[in-house]
Amino acid sequence: MTSAKALIRDWIPPLVVRRLQQLGRGGVRFEGDYPSWVEANRHATGYDTDAILAKVLEATLKVKRGEAMYERDSVVFDQIEYVWPVLAGLMWAAACNQGRLNVLDFGGALGSTYFQNRQFLEGLADVSWNVVEQAHYVERGNALIAEGPLRFYSDIAACLAEQAPNVVLLSSVLQYLPDPLGMLDKLGRVGAAVMLVDRTPLASLPENRLLVQHVPASIYPASYPMWVFSDSQLLAHLGQCWRLVSRYAGPEGQVRSREGLFFKFEGLLLKAC
């Protein structure tokens, strides 16, 4: 696994985002226009803390035990907020594969998306949900969270040694990688028929931009580099290996950085060429 903490879905729940945006202060902030990942990283604290993992683990265990319905980045809810286009993409992939679904969930934390959609997955003929994460998440995940189809792997190679995924899922992950296009190329070679790039910041820009995202301490104290992708550049790069089937609005909606950059979170459903 890479050293970047950006592998993790480091976005807080849509309901929380909307509330913080309504308040207009104390919420998620996006700042800067940095020339390189190294420079942006100098202005960030990172995600690699045991305290954050402990909060995510506690929340996920509550969901697993039935004490909460839904967890997103350590925040629990008594009602699941589905991302229906993601679920539709998963079911479409399964339908194209005789009801079998094998997911490589890259940067999937402790299985948040799996638990979110678990009741729908139970109706499929065969499910394997494989989270590729950082080592300390994998250790906790396999020891305390893994169940039935849910497994955890420390890198893509370890996953592919045991699994043959037909779906690659990147949910709020791509923007936090130091080399996102390189990772897309690597994931494009795993042999999956479908890719879901969910909750990803896009803007009408000639080039990608680097910001720093600041998470409020009420969620967990952290800040980290984040790409805002050039819409045209990202789609052109994906178009080398993937055909765009559908794009959809993310629940985070449109956001503005402190410096005035407007961008929006979207999802992309892609099929291998």
Secondary structure as UniProt FT lines:
FT   HELIX           5..7
FT   HELIX           14..23
FT   STRAND          29..31
FT   HELIX           37..42
FT   HELIX           50..64
FT   TURN            65..66
FT   STRAND          70..72
FT   TURN            73..74
FT   STRAND          75..77
FT   HELIX           84..95
FT   TURN            96..99
FT   STRAND          100..106
FT   TURN            109..111
FT   HELIX           112..121
FT   TURN            122..123
FT   STRAND          126..132
FT   HELIX           135..140
FT   HELIX           141..145
FT   TURN            148..149
FT   STRAND          150..153
FT   HELIX           156..160
FT   TURN            161..162
FT   STRAND          167..171
FT   HELIX           174..176
FT   HELIX           180..187
FT   TURN            188..189
FT   STRAND          194..203
FT   STRAND          209..215
FT   TURN            217..219
FT   STRAND          222..230
FT   HELIX           231..238
FT   TURN            239..241
FT   STRAND          242..256
FT   TURN            258..259
FT   STRAND          262..272
//
